[in-house]
Amino acid sequence: MPTIVVDVMPKAELLDPQGKAVAGALARTGRTGFSGVRIGKRFELTVDGPVDDELKANVKQIAEEILSNSVIEDVVGIHYEQSNAELAEEAVHDAAEHGDAGYVAPAGETH
């Protein structure tokens, strides 16, 4: 089943106390090279059917009206993630279209 991921972050101009605490912990434990930390939220919406333009518009509205507080947060990303099964199915379909009967590994996967 496809998953739509919505990322929400505090507005840049607002103080992020959780991020500040994590930044302090990094410094205290000797982890250097970080100038700041901001902590946000990730929502994963599992979809029962295909991801089409109507669903994408609906998710955008849900993200802005329900998943985030527009006074203090911004929706910074909405993206689609395919499951391993979907990637495998897509690879088989692509191989069949190109007349390749052999195994085609999905992008990024090696054997």
Phi and psi restraints in degrees (range 20) as a CNS / XPLOR table:
assign (resid 1 and name C) (resid 2 and name N)
       (resid 2 and name CA) (resid 2 and name C) 1.0 -67.5 20.0 2
assign (resid 2 and name N) (resid 2 and name CA)
       (resid 2 and name C) (resid 3 and name N) 1.0 154.1 20.0 2
assign (resid 2 and name C) (resid 3 and name N)
       (resid 3 and name CA) (resid 3 and name C) 1.0 -127.6 20.0 2
assign (resid 3 and name N) (resid 3 and name CA)
       (resid 3 and name C) (resid 4 and name N) 1.0 134.7 20.0 2
assign (resid 3 and name C) (resid 4 and name N)
       (resid 4 and name CA) (resid 4 and name C) 1.0 -106.6 20.0 2
assign (resid 4 and name N) (resid 4 and name CA)
       (resid 4 and name C) (resid 5 and name N) 1.0 128.8 20.0 2
assign (resid 4 and name C) (resid 5 and name N)
       (resid 5 and name CA) (resid 5 and name C) 1.0 -107.5 20.0 2
assign (resid 5 and name N) (resid 5 and name CA)
       (resid 5 and name C) (resid 6 and name N) 1.0 129.7 20.0 2
assign (resid 5 and name C) (resid 6 and name N)
       (resid 6 and name CA) (resid 6 and name C) 1.0 -116.3 20.0 2
assign (resid 6 and name N) (resid 6 and name CA)
       (resid 6 and name C) (resid 7 and name N) 1.0 124.2 20.0 2
assign (resid 6 and name C) (resid 7 and name N)
       (resid 7 and name CA) (resid 7 and name C) 1.0 -106.9 20.0 2
assign (resid 7 and name N) (resid 7 and name CA)
       (resid 7 and name C) (resid 8 and name N) 1.0 130.1 20.0 2
assign (resid 7 and name C) (resid 8 and name N)
       (resid 8 and name CA) (resid 8 and name C) 1.0 -124.8 20.0 2
assign (resid 8 and name N) (resid 8 and name CA)
       (resid 8 and name C) (resid 9 and name N) 1.0 133.6 20.0 2
assign (resid 8 and name C) (resid 9 and name N)
       (resid 9 and name CA) (resid 9 and name C) 1.0 -128.4 20.0 2
assign (resid 9 and name N) (resid 9 and name CA)
       (resid 9 and name C) (resid 10 and name N) 1.0 153.1 20.0 2
assign (resid 9 and name C) (resid 10 and name N)
       (resid 10 and name CA) (resid 10 and name C) 1.0 -62.3 20.0 2
assign (resid 10 and name N) (resid 10 and name CA)
       (resid 10 and name C) (resid 11 and name N) 1.0 147.7 20.0 2
assign (resid 10 and name C) (resid 11 and name N)
       (resid 11 and name CA) (resid 11 and name C) 1.0 -56.5 20.0 2
assign (resid 11 and name N) (resid 11 and name CA)
       (resid 11 and name C) (resid 12 and name N) 1.0 142.3 20.0 2
assign (resid 11 and name C) (resid 12 and name N)
       (resid 12 and name CA) (resid 12 and name C) 1.0 -58.5 20.0 2
assign (resid 12 and name N) (resid 12 and name CA)
       (resid 12 and name C) (resid 13 and name N) 1.0 -33.2 20.0 2
assign (resid 12 and name C) (resid 13 and name N)
       (resid 13 and name CA) (resid 13 and name C) 1.0 -81.0 20.0 2
assign (resid 13 and name N) (resid 13 and name CA)
       (resid 13 and name C) (resid 14 and name N) 1.0 -5.3 20.0 2
assign (resid 13 and name C) (resid 14 and name N)
       (resid 14 and name CA) (resid 14 and name C) 1.0 -97.9 20.0 2
assign (resid 14 and name N) (resid 14 and name CA)
       (resid 14 and name C) (resid 15 and name N) 1.0 148.1 20.0 2
assign (resid 14 and name C) (resid 15 and name N)
       (resid 15 and name CA) (resid 15 and name C) 1.0 -65.7 20.0 2
assign (resid 15 and name N) (resid 15 and name CA)
       (resid 15 and name C) (resid 16 and name N) 1.0 138.9 20.0 2
assign (resid 15 and name C) (resid 16 and name N)
       (resid 16 and name CA) (resid 16 and name C) 1.0 -117.7 20.0 2
assign (resid 16 and name N) (resid 16 and name CA)
       (resid 16 and name C) (resid 17 and name N) 1.0 89.8 20.0 2
assign (resid 16 and name C) (resid 17 and name N)
       (resid 17 and name CA) (resid 17 and name C) 1.0 -59.2 20.0 2
assign (resid 17 and name N) (resid 17 and name CA)
       (resid 17 and name C) (resid 18 and name N) 1.0 -37.3 20.0 2
assign (resid 17 and name C) (resid 18 and name N)
       (resid 18 and name CA) (resid 18 and name C) 1.0 -65.5 20.0 2
assign (resid 18 and name N) (resid 18 and name CA)
       (resid 18 and name C) (resid 19 and name N) 1.0 -43.8 20.0 2
assign (resid 18 and name C) (resid 19 and name N)
       (resid 19 and name CA) (resid 19 and name C) 1.0 -62.5 20.0 2
assign (resid 19 and name N) (resid 19 and name CA)
       (resid 19 and name C) (resid 20 and name N) 1.0 -39.8 20.0 2
assign (resid 19 and name C) (resid 20 and name N)
       (resid 20 and name CA) (resid 20 and name C) 1.0 -63.7 20.0 2
assign (resid 20 and name N) (resid 20 and name CA)
       (resid 20 and name C) (resid 21 and name N) 1.0 -40.8 20.0 2
assign (resid 20 and name C) (resid 21 and name N)
       (resid 21 and name CA) (resid 21 and name C) 1.0 -63.4 20.0 2
assign (resid 21 and name N) (resid 21 and name CA)
       (resid 21 and name C) (resid 22 and name N) 1.0 -42.7 20.0 2
assign (resid 21 and name C) (resid 22 and name N)
       (resid 22 and name CA) (resid 22 and name C) 1.0 -66.6 20.0 2
assign (resid 22 and name N) (resid 22 and name CA)
       (resid 22 and name C) (resid 23 and name N) 1.0 -40.9 20.0 2
assign (resid 22 and name C) (resid 23 and name N)
       (resid 23 and name CA) (resid 23 and name C) 1.0 -60.0 20.0 2
assign (resid 23 and name N) (resid 23 and name CA)
       (resid 23 and name C) (resid 24 and name N) 1.0 -41.3 20.0 2
assign (resid 23 and name C) (resid 24 and name N)
       (resid 24 and name CA) (resid 24 and name C) 1.0 -63.8 20.0 2
assign (resid 24 and name N) (resid 24 and name CA)
       (resid 24 and name C) (resid 25 and name N) 1.0 -41.2 20.0 2
assign (resid 24 and name C) (resid 25 and name N)
       (resid 25 and name CA) (resid 25 and name C) 1.0 -64.6 20.0 2
assign (resid 25 and name N) (resid 25 and name CA)
       (resid 25 and name C) (resid 26 and name N) 1.0 -39.1 20.0 2
assign (resid 25 and name C) (resid 26 and name N)
       (resid 26 and name CA) (resid 26 and name C) 1.0 -60.9 20.0 2
assign (resid 26 and name N) (resid 26 and name CA)
       (resid 26 and name C) (resid 27 and name N) 1.0 -46.2 20.0 2
assign (resid 26 and name C) (resid 27 and name N)
       (resid 27 and name CA) (resid 27 and name C) 1.0 -64.0 20.0 2
assign (resid 27 and name N) (resid 27 and name CA)
       (resid 27 and name C) (resid 28 and name N) 1.0 -43.3 20.0 2
assign (resid 27 and name C) (resid 28 and name N)
       (resid 28 and name CA) (resid 28 and name C) 1.0 -63.9 20.0 2
assign (resid 28 and name N) (resid 28 and name CA)
       (resid 28 and name C) (resid 29 and name N) 1.0 -30.2 20.0 2
assign (resid 28 and name C) (resid 29 and name N)
       (resid 29 and name CA) (resid 29 and name C) 1.0 -95.5 20.0 2
assign (resid 29 and name N) (resid 29 and name CA)
       (resid 29 and name C) (resid 30 and name N) 1.0 11.5 20.0 2
assign (resid 29 and name C) (resid 30 and name N)
       (resid 30 and name CA) (resid 30 and name C) 1.0 81.8 20.0 2
assign (resid 30 and name N) (resid 30 and name CA)
       (resid 30 and name C) (resid 31 and name N) 1.0 9.9 20.0 2
assign (resid 30 and name C) (resid 31 and name N)
       (resid 31 and name CA) (resid 31 and name C) 1.0 -86.0 20.0 2
assign (resid 31 and name N) (resid 31 and name CA)
       (resid 31 and name C) (resid 32 and name N) 1.0 106.7 20.0 2
assign (resid 31 and name C) (resid 32 and name N)
       (resid 32 and name CA) (resid 32 and name C) 1.0 -106.5 20.0 2
assign (resid 32 and name N) (resid 32 and name CA)
       (resid 32 and name C) (resid 33 and name N) 1.0 173.3 20.0 2
assign (resid 32 and name C) (resid 33 and name N)
       (resid 33 and name CA) (resid 33 and name C) 1.0 94.7 20.0 2
assign (resid 33 and name N) (resid 33 and name CA)
       (resid 33 and name C) (resid 34 and name N) 1.0 6.4 20.0 2
assign (resid 33 and name C) (resid 34 and name N)
       (resid 34 and name CA) (resid 34 and name C) 1.0 -113.8 20.0 2
assign (resid 34 and name N) (resid 34 and name CA)
       (resid 34 and name C) (resid 35 and name N) 1.0 125.6 20.0 2
assign (resid 34 and name C) (resid 35 and name N)
       (resid 35 and name CA) (resid 35 and name C) 1.0 -90.9 20.0 2
assign (resid 35 and name N) (resid 35 and name CA)
       (resid 35 and name C) (resid 36 and name N) 1.0 -13.4 20.0 2
assign (resid 35 and name C) (resid 36 and name N)
       (resid 36 and name CA) (resid 36 and name C) 1.0 -178.3 20.0 2
assign (resid 36 and name N) (resid 36 and name CA)
       (resid 36 and name C) (resid 37 and name N) 1.0 164.1 20.0 2
assign (resid 36 and name C) (resid 37 and name N)
       (resid 37 and name CA) (resid 37 and name C) 1.0 -136.1 20.0 2
assign (resid 37 and name N) (resid 37 and name CA)
       (resid 37 and name C) (resid 38 and name N) 1.0 135.1 20.0 2
assign (resid 37 and name C) (resid 38 and name N)
       (resid 38 and name CA) (resid 38 and name C) 1.0 -125.5 20.0 2
assign (resid 38 and name N) (resid 38 and name CA)
       (resid 38 and name C) (resid 39 and name N) 1.0 137.2 20.0 2
assign (resid 38 and name C) (resid 39 and name N)
       (resid 39 and name CA) (resid 39 and name C) 1.0 -112.9 20.0 2
assign (resid 39 and name N) (resid 39 and name CA)
       (resid 39 and name C) (resid 40 and name N) 1.0 131.5 20.0 2
assign (resid 39 and name C) (resid 40 and name N)
       (resid 40 and name CA) (resid 40 and name C) 1.0 -126.0 20.0 2
assign (resid 40 and name N) (resid 40 and name CA)
       (resid 40 and name C) (resid 41 and name N) 1.0 -159.8 20.0 2
assign (resid 40 and name C) (resid 41 and name N)
       (resid 41 and name CA) (resid 41 and name C) 1.0 -128.7 20.0 2
assign (resid 41 and name N) (resid 41 and name CA)
       (resid 41 and name C) (resid 42 and name N) 1.0 147.8 20.0 2
assign (resid 41 and name C) (resid 42 and name N)
       (resid 42 and name CA) (resid 42 and name C) 1.0 -124.5 20.0 2
assign (resid 42 and name N) (resid 42 and name CA)
       (resid 42 and name C) (resid 43 and name N) 1.0 129.1 20.0 2
assign (resid 42 and name C) (resid 43 and name N)
       (resid 43 and name CA) (resid 43 and name C) 1.0 -115.5 20.0 2
assign (resid 43 and name N) (resid 43 and name CA)
       (resid 43 and name C) (resid 44 and name N) 1.0 133.8 20.0 2
assign (resid 43 and name C) (resid 44 and name N)
       (resid 44 and name CA) (resid 44 and name C) 1.0 -114.2 20.0 2
assign (resid 44 and name N) (resid 44 and name CA)
       (resid 44 and name C) (resid 45 and name N) 1.0 117.8 20.0 2
assign (resid 44 and name C) (resid 45 and name N)
       (resid 45 and name CA) (resid 45 and name C) 1.0 -107.6 20.0 2
assign (resid 45 and name N) (resid 45 and name CA)
       (resid 45 and name C) (resid 46 and name N) 1.0 113.5 20.0 2
assign (resid 45 and name C) (resid 46 and name N)
       (resid 46 and name CA) (resid 46 and name C) 1.0 -82.4 20.0 2
assign (resid 46 and name N) (resid 46 and name CA)
       (resid 46 and name C) (resid 47 and name N) 1.0 131.2 20.0 2
assign (resid 46 and name C) (resid 47 and name N)
       (resid 47 and name CA) (resid 47 and name C) 1.0 -102.8 20.0 2
assign (resid 47 and name N) (resid 47 and name CA)
       (resid 47 and name C) (resid 48 and name N) 1.0 136.0 20.0 2
assign (resid 47 and name C) (resid 48 and name N)
       (resid 48 and name CA) (resid 48 and name C) 1.0 -82.2 20.0 2
assign (resid 48 and name N) (resid 48 and name CA)
       (resid 48 and name C) (resid 49 and name N) 1.0 -21.2 20.0 2
assign (resid 48 and name C) (resid 49 and name N)
       (resid 49 and name CA) (resid 49 and name C) 1.0 -134.1 20.0 2
assign (resid 49 and name N) (resid 49 and name CA)
       (resid 49 and name C) (resid 50 and name N) 1.0 -158.8 20.0 2
assign (resid 49 and name C) (resid 50 and name N)
       (resid 50 and name CA) (resid 50 and name C) 1.0 -71.7 20.0 2
assign (resid 50 and name N) (resid 50 and name CA)
       (resid 50 and name C) (resid 51 and name N) 1.0 153.0 20.0 2
assign (resid 50 and name C) (resid 51 and name N)
       (resid 51 and name CA) (resid 51 and name C) 1.0 -92.8 20.0 2
assign (resid 51 and name N) (resid 51 and name CA)
       (resid 51 and name C) (resid 52 and name N) 1.0 104.6 20.0 2
assign (resid 51 and name C) (resid 52 and name N)
       (resid 52 and name CA) (resid 52 and name C) 1.0 -115.0 20.0 2
assign (resid 52 and name N) (resid 52 and name CA)
       (resid 52 and name C) (resid 53 and name N) 1.0 179.9 20.0 2
assign (resid 52 and name C) (resid 53 and name N)
       (resid 53 and name CA) (resid 53 and name C) 1.0 -61.6 20.0 2
assign (resid 53 and name N) (resid 53 and name CA)
       (resid 53 and name C) (resid 54 and name N) 1.0 -36.7 20.0 2
assign (resid 53 and name C) (resid 54 and name N)
       (resid 54 and name CA) (resid 54 and name C) 1.0 -64.7 20.0 2
assign (resid 54 and name N) (resid 54 and name CA)
       (resid 54 and name C) (resid 55 and name N) 1.0 -43.7 20.0 2
assign (resid 54 and name C) (resid 55 and name N)
       (resid 55 and name CA) (resid 55 and name C) 1.0 -64.6 20.0 2
assign (resid 55 and name N) (resid 55 and name CA)
       (resid 55 and name C) (resid 56 and name N) 1.0 -42.0 20.0 2
assign (resid 55 and name C) (resid 56 and name N)
       (resid 56 and name CA) (resid 56 and name C) 1.0 -59.9 20.0 2
assign (resid 56 and name N) (resid 56 and name CA)
       (resid 56 and name C) (resid 57 and name N) 1.0 -41.8 20.0 2
assign (resid 56 and name C) (resid 57 and name N)
       (resid 57 and name CA) (resid 57 and name C) 1.0 -65.5 20.0 2
assign (resid 57 and name N) (resid 57 and name CA)
       (resid 57 and name C) (resid 58 and name N) 1.0 -39.5 20.0 2
assign (resid 57 and name C) (resid 58 and name N)
       (resid 58 and name CA) (resid 58 and name C) 1.0 -63.8 20.0 2
assign (resid 58 and name N) (resid 58 and name CA)
       (resid 58 and name C) (resid 59 and name N) 1.0 -44.0 20.0 2
assign (resid 58 and name C) (resid 59 and name N)
       (resid 59 and name CA) (resid 59 and name C) 1.0 -63.8 20.0 2
assign (resid 59 and name N) (resid 59 and name CA)
       (resid 59 and name C) (resid 60 and name N) 1.0 -39.5 20.0 2
assign (resid 59 and name C) (resid 60 and name N)
       (resid 60 and name CA) (resid 60 and name C) 1.0 -59.8 20.0 2
assign (resid 60 and name N) (resid 60 and name CA)
       (resid 60 and name C) (resid 61 and name N) 1.0 -43.8 20.0 2
assign (resid 60 and name C) (resid 61 and name N)
       (resid 61 and name CA) (resid 61 and name C) 1.0 -65.3 20.0 2
assign (resid 61 and name N) (resid 61 and name CA)
       (resid 61 and name C) (resid 62 and name N) 1.0 -42.8 20.0 2
assign (resid 61 and name C) (resid 62 and name N)
       (resid 62 and name CA) (resid 62 and name C) 1.0 -61.0 20.0 2
assign (resid 62 and name N) (resid 62 and name CA)
       (resid 62 and name C) (resid 63 and name N) 1.0 -44.0 20.0 2
assign (resid 62 and name C) (resid 63 and name N)
       (resid 63 and name CA) (resid 63 and name C) 1.0 -60.3 20.0 2
assign (resid 63 and name N) (resid 63 and name CA)
       (resid 63 and name C) (resid 64 and name N) 1.0 -43.6 20.0 2
assign (resid 63 and name C) (resid 64 and name N)
       (resid 64 and name CA) (resid 64 and name C) 1.0 -76.7 20.0 2
assign (resid 64 and name N) (resid 64 and name CA)
       (resid 64 and name C) (resid 65 and name N) 1.0 -32.3 20.0 2
assign (resid 64 and name C) (resid 65 and name N)
       (resid 65 and name CA) (resid 65 and name C) 1.0 -97.0 20.0 2
assign (resid 65 and name N) (resid 65 and name CA)
       (resid 65 and name C) (resid 66 and name N) 1.0 -28.8 20.0 2
assign (resid 65 and name C) (resid 66 and name N)
       (resid 66 and name CA) (resid 66 and name C) 1.0 -117.9 20.0 2
assign (resid 66 and name N) (resid 66 and name CA)
       (resid 66 and name C) (resid 67 and name N) 1.0 -45.4 20.0 2
assign (resid 66 and name C) (resid 67 and name N)
       (resid 67 and name CA) (resid 67 and name C) 1.0 -80.6 20.0 2
assign (resid 67 and name N) (resid 67 and name CA)
       (resid 67 and name C) (resid 68 and name N) 1.0 -18.2 20.0 2
assign (resid 67 and name C) (resid 68 and name N)
       (resid 68 and name CA) (resid 68 and name C) 1.0 -129.3 20.0 2
assign (resid 68 and name N) (resid 68 and name CA)
       (resid 68 and name C) (resid 69 and name N) 1.0 156.7 20.0 2
assign (resid 68 and name C) (resid 69 and name N)
       (resid 69 and name CA) (resid 69 and name C) 1.0 -103.4 20.0 2
assign (resid 69 and name N) (resid 69 and name CA)
       (resid 69 and name C) (resid 70 and name N) 1.0 104.3 20.0 2
assign (resid 69 and name C) (resid 70 and name N)
       (resid 70 and name CA) (resid 70 and name C) 1.0 -62.0 20.0 2
assign (resid 70 and name N) (resid 70 and name CA)
       (resid 70 and name C) (resid 71 and name N) 1.0 -16.1 20.0 2
assign (resid 70 and name C) (resid 71 and name N)
       (resid 71 and name CA) (resid 71 and name C) 1.0 -72.7 20.0 2
assign (resid 71 and name N) (resid 71 and name CA)
       (resid 71 and name C) (resid 72 and name N) 1.0 -37.3 20.0 2
assign (resid 71 and name C) (resid 72 and name N)
       (resid 72 and name CA) (resid 72 and name C) 1.0 -122.1 20.0 2
assign (resid 72 and name N) (resid 72 and name CA)
       (resid 72 and name C) (resid 73 and name N) 1.0 -5.1 20.0 2
assign (resid 72 and name C) (resid 73 and name N)
       (resid 73 and name CA) (resid 73 and name C) 1.0 -132.8 20.0 2
assign (resid 73 and name N) (resid 73 and name CA)
       (resid 73 and name C) (resid 74 and name N) 1.0 156.1 20.0 2
assign (resid 73 and name C) (resid 74 and name N)
       (resid 74 and name CA) (resid 74 and name C) 1.0 -120.8 20.0 2
assign (resid 74 and name N) (resid 74 and name CA)
       (resid 74 and name C) (resid 75 and name N) 1.0 141.4 20.0 2
assign (resid 74 and name C) (resid 75 and name N)
       (resid 75 and name CA) (resid 75 and name C) 1.0 -80.7 20.0 2
assign (resid 75 and name N) (resid 75 and name CA)
       (resid 75 and name C) (resid 76 and name N) 1.0 113.7 20.0 2
assign (resid 75 and name C) (resid 76 and name N)
       (resid 76 and name CA) (resid 76 and name C) 1.0 -101.9 20.0 2
assign (resid 76 and name N) (resid 76 and name CA)
       (resid 76 and name C) (resid 77 and name N) 1.0 -9.9 20.0 2
assign (resid 76 and name C) (resid 77 and name N)
       (resid 77 and name CA) (resid 77 and name C) 1.0 -168.6 20.0 2
assign (resid 77 and name N) (resid 77 and name CA)
       (resid 77 and name C) (resid 78 and name N) 1.0 140.9 20.0 2
assign (resid 77 and name C) (resid 78 and name N)
       (resid 78 and name CA) (resid 78 and name C) 1.0 -135.3 20.0 2
assign (resid 78 and name N) (resid 78 and name CA)
       (resid 78 and name C) (resid 79 and name N) 1.0 117.4 20.0 2
assign (resid 78 and name C) (resid 79 and name N)
       (resid 79 and name CA) (resid 79 and name C) 1.0 -142.1 20.0 2
assign (resid 79 and name N) (resid 79 and name CA)
       (resid 79 and name C) (resid 80 and name N) 1.0 162.6 20.0 2
assign (resid 79 and name C) (resid 80 and name N)
       (resid 80 and name CA) (resid 80 and name C) 1.0 -101.9 20.0 2
assign (resid 80 and name N) (resid 80 and name CA)
       (resid 80 and name C) (resid 81 and name N) 1.0 133.6 20.0 2
assign (resid 80 and name C) (resid 81 and name N)
       (resid 81 and name CA) (resid 81 and name C) 1.0 -118.4 20.0 2
assign (resid 81 and name N) (resid 81 and name CA)
       (resid 81 and name C) (resid 82 and name N) 1.0 133.2 20.0 2
assign (resid 81 and name C) (resid 82 and name N)
       (resid 82 and name CA) (resid 82 and name C) 1.0 -93.9 20.0 2
assign (resid 82 and name N) (resid 82 and name CA)
       (resid 82 and name C) (resid 83 and name N) 1.0 145.6 20.0 2
assign (resid 82 and name C) (resid 83 and name N)
       (resid 83 and name CA) (resid 83 and name C) 1.0 -77.3 20.0 2
assign (resid 83 and name N) (resid 83 and name CA)
       (resid 83 and name C) (resid 84 and name N) 1.0 164.5 20.0 2
assign (resid 83 and name C) (resid 84 and name N)
       (resid 84 and name CA) (resid 84 and name C) 1.0 -59.3 20.0 2
assign (resid 84 and name N) (resid 84 and name CA)
       (resid 84 and name C) (resid 85 and name N) 1.0 -37.7 20.0 2
assign (resid 84 and name C) (resid 85 and name N)
       (resid 85 and name CA) (resid 85 and name C) 1.0 -63.6 20.0 2
assign (resid 85 and name N) (resid 85 and name CA)
       (resid 85 and name C) (resid 86 and name N) 1.0 -41.1 20.0 2
assign (resid 85 and name C) (resid 86 and name N)
       (resid 86 and name CA) (resid 86 and name C) 1.0 -65.4 20.0 2
assign (resid 86 and name N) (resid 86 and name CA)
       (resid 86 and name C) (resid 87 and name N) 1.0 -40.6 20.0 2
assign (resid 86 and name C) (resid 87 and name N)
       (resid 87 and name CA) (resid 87 and name C) 1.0 -62.6 20.0 2
assign (resid 87 and name N) (resid 87 and name CA)
       (resid 87 and name C) (resid 88 and name N) 1.0 -42.2 20.0 2
assign (resid 87 and name C) (resid 88 and name N)
       (resid 88 and name CA) (resid 88 and name C) 1.0 -64.4 20.0 2
assign (resid 88 and name N) (resid 88 and name CA)
       (resid 88 and name C) (resid 89 and name N) 1.0 -43.9 20.0 2
assign (resid 88 and name C) (resid 89 and name N)
       (resid 89 and name CA) (resid 89 and name C) 1.0 -61.5 20.0 2
assign (resid 89 and name N) (resid 89 and name CA)
       (resid 89 and name C) (resid 90 and name N) 1.0 -41.7 20.0 2
assign (resid 89 and name C) (resid 90 and name N)
       (resid 90 and name CA) (resid 90 and name C) 1.0 -63.7 20.0 2
assign (resid 90 and name N) (resid 90 and name CA)
       (resid 90 and name C) (resid 91 and name N) 1.0 -40.3 20.0 2
assign (resid 90 and name C) (resid 91 and name N)
       (resid 91 and name CA) (resid 91 and name C) 1.0 -64.7 20.0 2
assign (resid 91 and name N) (resid 91 and name CA)
       (resid 91 and name C) (resid 92 and name N) 1.0 -42.3 20.0 2
assign (resid 91 and name C) (resid 92 and name N)
       (resid 92 and name CA) (resid 92 and name C) 1.0 -63.6 20.0 2
assign (resid 92 and name N) (resid 92 and name CA)
       (resid 92 and name C) (resid 93 and name N) 1.0 -43.4 20.0 2
assign (resid 92 and name C) (resid 93 and name N)
       (resid 93 and name CA) (resid 93 and name C) 1.0 -61.8 20.0 2
assign (resid 93 and name N) (resid 93 and name CA)
       (resid 93 and name C) (resid 94 and name N) 1.0 -45.3 20.0 2
assign (resid 93 and name C) (resid 94 and name N)
       (resid 94 and name CA) (resid 94 and name C) 1.0 -62.7 20.0 2
assign (resid 94 and name N) (resid 94 and name CA)
       (resid 94 and name C) (resid 95 and name N) 1.0 -40.9 20.0 2
assign (resid 94 and name C) (resid 95 and name N)
       (resid 95 and name CA) (resid 95 and name C) 1.0 -64.2 20.0 2
assign (resid 95 and name N) (resid 95 and name CA)
       (resid 95 and name C) (resid 96 and name N) 1.0 -41.6 20.0 2
assign (resid 95 and name C) (resid 96 and name N)
       (resid 96 and name CA) (resid 96 and name C) 1.0 -65.2 20.0 2
assign (resid 96 and name N) (resid 96 and name CA)
       (resid 96 and name C) (resid 97 and name N) 1.0 -38.6 20.0 2
assign (resid 96 and name C) (resid 97 and name N)
       (resid 97 and name CA) (resid 97 and name C) 1.0 -65.9 20.0 2
assign (resid 97 and name N) (resid 97 and name CA)
       (resid 97 and name C) (resid 98 and name N) 1.0 -32.1 20.0 2
assign (resid 97 and name C) (resid 98 and name N)
       (resid 98 and name CA) (resid 98 and name C) 1.0 -97.5 20.0 2
assign (resid 98 and name N) (resid 98 and name CA)
       (resid 98 and name C) (resid 99 and name N) 1.0 8.3 20.0 2
assign (resid 98 and name C) (resid 99 and name N)
       (resid 99 and name CA) (resid 99 and name C) 1.0 69.4 20.0 2
assign (resid 99 and name N) (resid 99 and name CA)
       (resid 99 and name C) (resid 100 and name N) 1.0 22.0 20.0 2
assign (resid 99 and name C) (resid 100 and name N)
       (resid 100 and name CA) (resid 100 and name C) 1.0 -101.8 20.0 2
assign (resid 100 and name N) (resid 100 and name CA)
       (resid 100 and name C) (resid 101 and name N) 1.0 111.9 20.0 2
assign (resid 100 and name C) (resid 101 and name N)
       (resid 101 and name CA) (resid 101 and name C) 1.0 -83.1 20.0 2
assign (resid 101 and name N) (resid 101 and name CA)
       (resid 101 and name C) (resid 102 and name N) 1.0 -9.7 20.0 2
assign (resid 101 and name C) (resid 102 and name N)
       (resid 102 and name CA) (resid 102 and name C) 1.0 -81.1 20.0 2
assign (resid 102 and name N) (resid 102 and name CA)
       (resid 102 and name C) (resid 103 and name N) 1.0 172.5 20.0 2
assign (resid 102 and name C) (resid 103 and name N)
       (resid 103 and name CA) (resid 103 and name C) 1.0 -73.8 20.0 2
assign (resid 103 and name N) (resid 103 and name CA)
       (resid 103 and name C) (resid 104 and name N) 1.0 133.5 20.0 2
assign (resid 103 and name C) (resid 104 and name N)
       (resid 104 and name CA) (resid 104 and name C) 1.0 -118.0 20.0 2
assign (resid 104 and name N) (resid 104 and name CA)
       (resid 104 and name C) (resid 105 and name N) 1.0 115.0 20.0 2
assign (resid 104 and name C) (resid 105 and name N)
       (resid 105 and name CA) (resid 105 and name C) 1.0 -72.0 20.0 2
assign (resid 105 and name N) (resid 105 and name CA)
       (resid 105 and name C) (resid 106 and name N) 1.0 138.1 20.0 2
assign (resid 105 and name C) (resid 106 and name N)
       (resid 106 and name CA) (resid 106 and name C) 1.0 -59.9 20.0 2
assign (resid 106 and name N) (resid 106 and name CA)
       (resid 106 and name C) (resid 107 and name N) 1.0 156.4 20.0 2
assign (resid 106 and name C) (resid 107 and name N)
       (resid 107 and name CA) (resid 107 and name C) 1.0 -51.4 20.0 2
assign (resid 107 and name N) (resid 107 and name CA)
       (resid 107 and name C) (resid 108 and name N) 1.0 132.7 20.0 2
assign (resid 107 and name C) (resid 108 and name N)
       (resid 108 and name CA) (resid 108 and name C) 1.0 88.3 20.0 2
assign (resid 108 and name N) (resid 108 and name CA)
       (resid 108 and name C) (resid 109 and name N) 1.0 -8.2 20.0 2
assign (resid 108 and name C) (resid 109 and name N)
       (resid 109 and name CA) (resid 109 and name C) 1.0 -105.2 20.0 2
assign (resid 109 and name N) (resid 109 and name CA)
       (resid 109 and name C) (resid 110 and name N) 1.0 131.1 20.0 2
assign (resid 109 and name C) (resid 110 and name N)
       (resid 110 and name CA) (resid 110 and name C) 1.0 -126.5 20.0 2
assign (resid 110 and name N) (resid 110 and name CA)
       (resid 110 and name C) (resid 111 and name N) 1.0 155.7 20.0 2
